[in-house]
Amino acid sequence: MSDSPEIGASPTVTIHLRVNDTDHTLEVEPRLTLAEALRTQLGLTGTKLVCAQGACGACTVLVDGARVTSCIMLAAMADGRAITTIEGLADADGTPHPLQAAFVAHDALQCGFCTPGQIMSAVAFLRDHPHPTLDDIRLGMSGNLCRCAAYVGIREAVADAAGRMEGQA
């Protein structure tokens, strides 16, 4: 008898993730993407799967604070890392993050499908550019597509959130 996996069986690897300040140990197939692991194994469906090519930004999450298109990052590559998803942005008491509030205030969402990725990208963008112009925002958010073309509202929401976040660290 051999200790090798059966033909057709997929081996798994054990990974440890800190997602939204909670530690998780997961058994994943090496080919599983981070987006799929978040959605299917942790039930965090705010991370959207759209293009599976890293081109649209709907699956954007923060990995150790950096924005990542989770549809093209393997879950195993995130082993030992801290991940923040849209579900982890609101305060513990349910108070929305300033970007979430600004998106609502500026009607920066229509169908809402791209919204989690837009917000997660904006969190990272504003951390690095706390006083952006509208042109800065246009360029900084260019990796996130909106099929409803709510770009004007998105830019206004990000600019508004920058003001709301002033002084927060």
N, C-alpha and C positions, 0 to 999 in steps of 0.2 A: 504494500500500500504506500502510495506517495503522499507527501505533505503538500504538494502543489495543488492549486485550485483546479476544480473540474473545468473541462473545456466548456467555454461559453459563460462560465461564472466570472463575475467581476470582483476582483479583490477590493477590499476597503482599507482605508487608512483612518487613524484616529487623529482628530484635530481638536484644538482648544481655541475657542474664540471668546472674546469679551464683547458682547453685543449690547449696546445701550446700557452699559454699566452692569451687565449680568454675565457671569461666566457660564459657558456651555462647552460640553464635550460631545463631539459628534463623530459618528462613523460614516464616512463618505466614500463614494467611488472616486478614484483619482481624477476622473474626467468631469465631475460635477462642478458647475460654476458656483461662485459665491452667491449670485442672484438666486439660483435654484435652491441652494442650501438654506438661504434666508427664508425663502417662500415655502418650501416643502417641508423642511425639517424643523424650522423655528416658527412657522406660521406668520411671518412678518411680510404680509402681502402688499405693503405700501411700496416696496421695491418692484417696479414694473418691468416685465420682459416684453420688449417690442421688437428690436432689430436683431438681437443676438450677434451683433458685429461691433458694438461699441461706438456706433455712429450717431445715435439719437440722444443719448444721455438720460433716458427715462429710468434707467436702472442705477443712477448715480447714488453712491453711498460714500461715507467718509471712512477711510482706513488709516488709522493713526493720524487722523486729522486731514489727510489729503483726499481730494475727490478722486473716485475710481469708478469706472464703468464696470459694474459687477457682473455683467453678462459675459465679459471676456476674461475675467480673473477667476482662476480655479480656486475653489474653496480651500484646497490644501495649501495654496500660496498665502492664505490669510492666517495660517496656523500661528497662534501666539499673539495675534494682533488685536487691536481695539477697533471695533466697527460701530459706527453710528448710522442708524437708518432714520427715515422720516418719523417712525414711531418713537424714537428716542429724543426728539427735539423739545417737545412740550415739557413744562415744569412738572414735577411730581404731583402737584395739585391740579393739573390739567390746564393751566394757563398756557395758551399757545406761545410759541417762540415768536419774537418780533417779525420774522419773515413770514411765518404762517398768518399772523394777523394782518400784515401788509398785503399779502396776496388776496385775502378776503376783501379788505378795504378798497383795493384797486381793481377788483374784478379781474385779477390776473390769471384766472382759470376759466375755462369754458367746459370742455369735456372732463378736465381734471386728470387725464391720463398721464400727462407729462409733469404735472405739478410736483409730485414728490422729488423727482430728479432735478427739476428746476430749483426747488427750494434747497436741496442738499448742495447743489453747485453754488448757489448764492451764499450759503453759509461759509463755504471755503473761500469764495471770492471776496466777500466782505471782511473776512478775517485778514486777508492779505492787502485789501484795498478799502480801508474804512471810510474814505471820503471820495468816492468815485463820481465822475461826471457821467452823464447819460451815454456818452461815447465810450467811456471806460466800461460801463455795464454792457453795452452792446457787444463789445469785443470780448469781455470776460465771460459772458454767458453764451457765446457763439457755438459752443459744443452741445448745447441743448436745443432740440427741435420741438416746436409746438405745431401739431397738425391743424389746430384751430386758428393759428396765427394771432395769438393774444400777446404778441411781443411788446406792444406799447404798454399794456397794463403790467406786464412782467417787469419791464425796465422801470416803470414808475414805482412798482412795489419794492423793487430792490433799492432804489434811491430812497424811498420812504423808510425802509427798514434800516438803512445805514444811519439815518437820523435817529431812529428809535433806539438803535444799539449804541449810540454815542455814549461813551463813558462806561459801558459794560466791558468786562474783561473775562 
